[in-house]
Every structure is written in structure tokens, then in C-alpha cells.
Amino acid sequence: MKKSQCLLCITLIAILPLLASCNMIVHQSPSEVIVAAYMAGNEGRYAATKKYFSSEFFDFTGSDFRAIASSMRASWERSTKNGTIERIEILGEIIRDTKANVQLVLHFKDGSKKKFSEPLIKEKGYWKITI
């Protein structure tokens, strides 16, 4: 019995990080979603940012992600100053039921900063950037 429990424990230890990296277990906080989305945009992984946006956002902009891809690319390039975000400073996070607001500062390689807030909503258990 102890051998099988030990084997189960080792298996779980090996599988949990894999599941967490696939976002199957870990539900990110609103701040973590903002950081992940902006860093993906900063790195030029525009298609990867899709999962961080709400259905409300796509209803507003159009549901076909490919149709708005060039617009998203231009928006991310503008928001990240062509991929020059050096770091993201989270100033605060306010959560009220299924809505959240994250206050942040983007720090750019040229020394400039941009302070603003980003609204999020919770959809199917996940925080998503909204309009």
C-alpha cells in the first residue's frame, strides 16, 4: 500500500506543473492576466493574446479574430511602443464580484512610463480584459 501511495504522490508532483502551465488548474488573478497579456503583446505574440480578452470585447470589435488581427497588431505595437516594455508595475487591483480593475504602470526602455487602469470581467471562471 505504501508503495502505491508513494508512486501516486510522485506522479502528481510530476503532472501538476504541466497542468498548471496549460492553465488547466491555475486561474490567474486580474493582475496576472494583465501582465501575461501585455507581455505576450510586447513579445509580438499577438494571436496568443486572444485568450485574455472577453467575448464582450470581440462582440464589440467583431468576432472573427483573423479579421481584426492587423488592428490588434497595430494596437499592441502602439500599447507596447513596438515591444519596448521593460517592466509592468501593478499599483492596485479592485475586484467586485465578476468585475475587476487593475491599475498599472508600463515602464519602457526609453525611460518613459504610462499609467492607466484596465477593466476585466470574469467569464467561465477566468478573468478577461474587456471594454
Secondary structure as UniProt FT lines:
FT   HELIX           2..21
FT   TURN            22..23
FT   HELIX           30..42
FT   TURN            43..44
FT   HELIX           47..52
FT   HELIX           55..61
FT   TURN            65..68
FT   HELIX           69..79
FT   TURN            80..83
FT   STRAND          85..96
FT   TURN            97..98
FT   STRAND          99..108
FT   TURN            109..110
FT   STRAND          113..123
FT   TURN            124..125
FT   STRAND          126..129
//
